Amino acid sequence: MDTLATQVRAALAAGQGAVEPFAFLSEDASAAEQLACARARATVVASAVCPLPTVKVREHGPLRVGFLSNGFGAHPTGLLTVALFEHLRHDPSLQLHLFALNRADGSRIRERLQAATRLHDVAALRHADIAARIRAQGIDLLFDLRGWGGGGTPEVLAMRPAPLQLNWLAYPGTSGARWLDAVVADGFVLPAPLESHFSERVLRLPRAFQPSDNTRVLEPAPSRAECGLPEHGVVFCCFNNSYKLNPRSMGRAFAVLQAVPGSVLWLLSGPGQADARLRTAAQAAGLDPARLVFMVKLPHPQYLARYQRADLFLDTHPYNAHTTASDALWAGCPVLTCPGDTFAARVAGSLNHHLGLARMNAADDAAFIATASALGNDPAALAALRAELAQARDRSGLFDMAGFALDLSALLQRLAGEHGWQGVDNT
């Protein structure tokens, strides 16, 4: 892996677009390298499209705000945004339009999204036709809720269907694209030293940049036996996708298991030979491979309920848990992370910071291992942490979607005001 990583980074330094920006987020690379990677990809896209004629933000009336994504359904994007949209729909200054690149999936999330917004199914349209549909709706501010994550349509954004276009939520890094004017973040996930490595203007919310569905109700917790867990012992978990489980992250987790007798690590089952390779790595680290327990992918409510059987979430680096961290915290499972120097490496840290649990943001790998080991060997401390999380979840603004809607609306109105919008006439 080290050899492959060196080859990829060397190719990028030589000006060759050798890797997709989303895949590059998993490399232990700098923010400057991530910008170079994204710019290389954006240059290719821009050369293949013809922008639409320039238009301006409307001067009066509700702002028409569009969101372009392939995640409007039972998908992390839908799960994160649906409650927020339900609050925003009551704002007289905004009119919400979703442009869905994915067809209806029959999920309750899709139904709620459709009820809260004006949802346009553009899944079967060509790029130019999607751009024309967005332009026809008179969208003032258009959010890219996919970015370089795959399944998106950067070509549509490159055609400039809206006068102001923003990067938010789905792609945890810079687009490197001239067609995105701003990125919406917060002060922790994108601190001032990172700004020079973003092609977009940085707009910061006074809260964590990531919303969440605060209407979810936890199902009863399954038994440990139903989860394939032993009856006793601390359960550490990490339900991140397997591509985030690199040698550094697993090395930290293995060190914690070695320091906490009888503990297990609960993981999301991966594709191909991922599970077998992780067991082999555990054995090479001197651990019984049986101490790795794998959970198959489940419907979201069942998956969420299982966090009640986990004691502590061990995050990954350099690509953190994002939606997964939000899920864990909502379900009452504390998250231990080690914030890094890129956006993707600071998302879980942002959630902890705004939750009031900044002490769960370890300074380095040694502190990460020491903190997890101490908690794993002290049942009273672990129980106290979970109780603190339960109180913080209700007291902090992290899951306050009514407040999030007010803050996001205010940010958008300020931005539109800079471009000629004079507000809504309420007379």
PETADA-V74469 format. One record per residue. N is the residue number from 1. RES is the residue in one letter. PSI is psi in whole degrees, 0 to 359 (* if undefined). D_LAST is the distance of its C-alpha to the last C-alpha in Angstrom with 2 decimals. Layout:
BEGIN
n,res,psi,d_last
N,RES,PSI,D_LAST
N,RES,PSI,D_LAST
END
This chain:
BEGIN
n,res,psi,d_last
1,M,321,64.13
2,D,319,64.63
3,T,316,66.33
4,L,319,63.54
5,A,320,60.88
6,T,319,62.88
7,Q,316,63.14
8,V,314,59.40
9,R,325,58.49
10,A,320,61.21
11,A,319,59.99
12,L,316,56.46
13,A,333,57.86
14,A,4,59.75
15,G,19,56.57
16,Q,130,57.13
17,G,78,54.31
18,A,353,56.55
19,V,146,54.14
20,E,141,50.69
21,P,322,48.22
22,F,316,47.51
23,A,326,51.25
24,F,339,51.66
25,L,336,49.41
26,S,350,52.35
27,E,148,54.67
28,D,65,55.24
29,A,168,53.94
30,S,165,51.94
31,A,326,48.28
32,A,320,49.59
33,E,321,51.62
34,Q,320,48.67
35,L,315,46.68
36,A,319,49.66
37,C,314,49.97
38,A,320,46.32
39,R,320,46.43
40,A,318,49.53
41,R,319,47.91
42,A,325,44.70
43,T,320,46.84
44,V,315,48.54
45,V,314,45.31
46,A,327,43.74
47,S,347,46.90
48,A,2,46.58
49,V,162,43.09
50,C,116,41.29
51,P,151,37.68
52,L,163,34.98
53,P,146,33.45
54,T,140,31.06
55,V,166,27.28
56,K,160,24.43
57,V,141,21.56
58,R,153,18.34
59,E,327,16.08
60,H,161,12.64
61,G,171,11.70
62,P,140,13.66
63,L,133,17.10
64,R,113,19.84
65,V,121,22.60
66,G,153,26.03
67,F,123,29.16
68,L,122,32.59
69,S,160,35.50
70,N,17,38.55
71,G,24,37.98
72,F,81,35.39
73,G,210,37.65
74,A,74,40.41
75,H,153,40.63
76,P,320,40.00
77,T,315,36.73
78,G,318,35.42
79,L,322,36.76
80,L,324,35.12
81,T,341,31.62
82,V,315,31.00
83,A,325,29.82
84,L,314,27.55
85,F,324,25.89
86,E,331,25.53
87,H,319,23.46
88,L,334,21.46
89,R,342,20.38
90,H,0,18.00
91,D,117,16.18
92,P,348,12.78
93,S,347,13.63
94,L,146,16.85
95,Q,121,18.45
96,L,132,22.16
97,H,124,25.01
98,L,132,28.64
99,F,101,31.38
100,A,118,34.47
101,L,352,37.83
102,N,144,39.56
103,R,163,39.89
104,A,133,38.88
105,D,6,41.48
106,G,7,40.97
107,S,159,39.99
108,R,327,37.62
109,I,316,35.86
110,R,318,35.15
111,E,317,33.81
112,R,319,31.42
113,L,318,30.26
114,Q,326,29.68
115,A,332,27.67
116,A,347,25.41
117,T,180,24.75
118,R,104,25.21
119,L,126,28.90
120,H,118,30.75
121,D,107,34.54
122,V,20,35.99
123,A,326,39.36
124,A,3,41.45
125,L,153,39.91
126,R,160,41.50
127,H,313,39.94
128,A,326,38.80
129,D,326,37.21
130,I,314,35.32
131,A,319,34.00
132,A,323,33.04
133,R,318,31.20
134,I,315,29.18
135,R,320,28.43
136,A,332,27.47
137,Q,359,24.80
138,G,39,23.16
139,I,131,23.75
140,D,316,22.57
141,L,125,24.59
142,L,122,27.74
143,F,133,29.85
144,D,107,33.57
145,L,38,34.60
146,R,314,38.23
147,G,221,39.52
148,W,19,43.29
149,G,356,43.85
150,G,136,45.21
151,G,359,43.68
152,G,185,40.74
153,T,74,40.10
154,P,334,40.04
155,E,324,40.69
156,V,314,37.21
157,L,323,35.62
158,A,338,38.08
159,M,352,36.70
160,R,58,33.37
161,P,342,31.03
162,A,152,28.03
163,P,329,27.25
164,L,129,27.44
165,Q,135,30.00
166,L,146,30.91
167,N,123,33.99
168,W,138,33.48
169,L,307,35.40
170,A,324,37.98
171,Y,112,40.15
172,P,64,41.31
173,G,184,42.04
174,T,147,41.17
175,S,335,40.75
176,G,13,42.59
177,A,137,40.43
178,R,344,38.71
179,W,356,36.12
180,L,120,34.61
181,D,329,32.65
182,A,159,32.27
183,V,136,33.66
184,V,123,31.88
185,A,200,34.35
186,D,173,34.99
187,G,338,37.24
188,F,312,40.23
189,V,332,40.41
190,L,78,39.88
191,P,165,41.11
192,A,318,41.21
193,P,341,44.79
194,L,345,43.76
195,E,322,41.03
196,S,347,43.59
197,H,17,44.64
198,F,134,41.24
199,S,340,40.25
200,E,157,36.55
201,R,138,34.39
202,V,123,34.32
203,L,130,31.04
204,R,132,31.71
205,L,153,29.97
206,P,19,30.78
207,R,177,32.48
208,A,138,34.88
209,F,344,33.64
210,Q,118,34.84
211,P,180,32.81
212,S,160,34.69
213,D,102,34.47
214,N,13,34.55
215,T,356,34.73
216,R,139,38.33
217,V,130,40.99
218,L,134,44.51
219,E,160,47.25
220,P,143,50.48
221,A,134,52.58
222,P,164,55.56
223,S,161,58.98
224,R,322,60.52
225,A,320,63.11
226,E,334,60.52
227,C,356,59.11
228,G,18,62.59
229,L,151,62.58
230,P,157,65.61
231,E,333,65.64
232,H,162,65.81
233,G,152,64.76
234,V,139,61.60
235,V,107,59.30
236,F,148,57.69
237,C,160,55.33
238,C,99,53.67
239,F,27,51.87
240,N,155,50.89
241,N,151,51.90
242,S,337,55.50
243,Y,346,54.80
244,K,350,53.58
245,L,73,56.87
246,N,173,58.78
247,P,322,62.04
248,R,312,60.39
249,S,317,58.03
250,M,327,60.80
251,G,319,63.26
252,R,313,61.09
253,A,319,60.73
254,F,322,64.47
255,A,323,65.25
256,V,316,63.13
257,L,320,64.97
258,Q,330,68.27
259,A,347,67.29
260,V,94,66.13
261,P,138,69.02
262,G,358,68.20
263,S,161,64.64
264,V,162,63.25
265,L,120,60.57
266,W,120,58.32
267,L,158,57.03
268,L,129,55.16
269,S,135,57.75
270,G,177,57.57
271,P,164,58.67
272,G,230,62.20
273,Q,19,64.59
274,A,312,61.98
275,D,317,63.02
276,A,321,66.72
277,R,324,66.27
278,L,320,64.44
279,R,321,67.27
280,T,319,69.78
281,A,322,67.97
282,A,317,68.02
283,Q,320,71.74
284,A,335,72.33
285,A,4,70.62
286,G,20,73.10
287,L,150,70.89
288,D,121,71.61
289,P,338,69.39
290,A,347,68.80
291,R,357,66.56
292,L,121,63.92
293,V,134,62.17
294,F,137,60.00
295,M,128,57.10
296,V,159,56.37
297,K,135,52.77
298,L,162,51.15
299,P,147,47.94
300,H,314,45.30
301,P,322,45.43
302,Q,319,49.23
303,Y,314,49.21
304,L,320,46.70
305,A,332,48.86
306,R,341,51.86
307,Y,340,50.44
308,Q,346,51.42
309,R,2,55.02
310,A,142,54.62
311,D,323,55.19
312,L,133,53.90
313,F,124,52.26
314,L,110,54.13
315,D,169,51.85
316,T,165,52.98
317,H,138,53.06
318,P,359,51.87
319,Y,104,49.48
320,N,170,48.01
321,A,134,46.80
322,H,273,43.06
323,T,323,41.69
324,T,322,45.09
325,A,319,44.71
326,S,317,41.38
327,D,311,43.11
328,A,312,46.00
329,L,318,43.95
330,W,323,41.77
331,A,0,45.03
332,G,13,46.60
333,C,117,48.98
334,P,150,49.02
335,V,125,48.97
336,L,126,51.35
337,T,171,50.59
338,C,90,51.78
339,P,138,48.91
340,G,207,49.99
341,D,13,48.95
342,T,163,46.72
343,F,310,43.36
344,A,337,45.12
345,A,6,47.47
346,R,4,44.81
347,V,310,42.47
348,A,323,44.41
349,G,322,44.76
350,S,317,41.01
351,L,314,40.63
352,N,316,43.37
353,H,311,41.99
354,H,344,38.52
355,L,344,40.20
356,G,17,42.23
357,L,49,45.48
358,A,338,46.26
359,R,348,49.96
360,M,8,49.99
361,N,99,49.53
362,A,147,53.16
363,A,328,54.20
364,D,181,56.77
365,D,321,58.86
366,A,317,61.38
367,A,323,58.71
368,F,309,57.19
369,I,317,60.61
370,A,318,61.44
371,T,312,58.20
372,A,319,58.46
373,S,318,62.16
374,A,316,61.73
375,L,319,59.09
376,G,333,61.19
377,N,6,64.19
378,D,86,62.39
379,P,324,61.03
380,A,318,59.70
381,A,322,57.71
382,L,318,56.30
383,A,322,55.29
384,A,322,53.66
385,L,316,51.68
386,R,323,50.38
387,A,322,49.40
388,E,320,47.60
389,L,317,45.72
390,A,320,44.68
391,Q,318,43.20
392,A,325,41.57
393,R,323,39.92
394,D,330,38.01
395,R,323,37.48
396,S,171,36.51
397,G,5,33.29
398,L,321,35.20
399,F,22,34.25
400,D,93,30.85
401,M,336,28.63
402,A,316,25.48
403,G,322,26.04
404,F,317,27.00
405,A,318,23.75
406,L,315,21.80
407,D,317,24.25
408,L,318,24.31
409,S,316,20.55
410,A,319,20.51
411,L,314,23.47
412,L,322,21.98
413,Q,321,18.76
414,R,316,21.09
415,L,314,23.32
416,A,325,20.73
417,G,327,19.40
418,E,342,23.00
419,H,25,22.92
420,G,353,19.95
421,W,132,16.99
422,Q,7,14.02
423,G,183,11.85
424,V,132,9.05
425,D,109,5.65
426,N,8,3.81
427,T,*,0.00
END
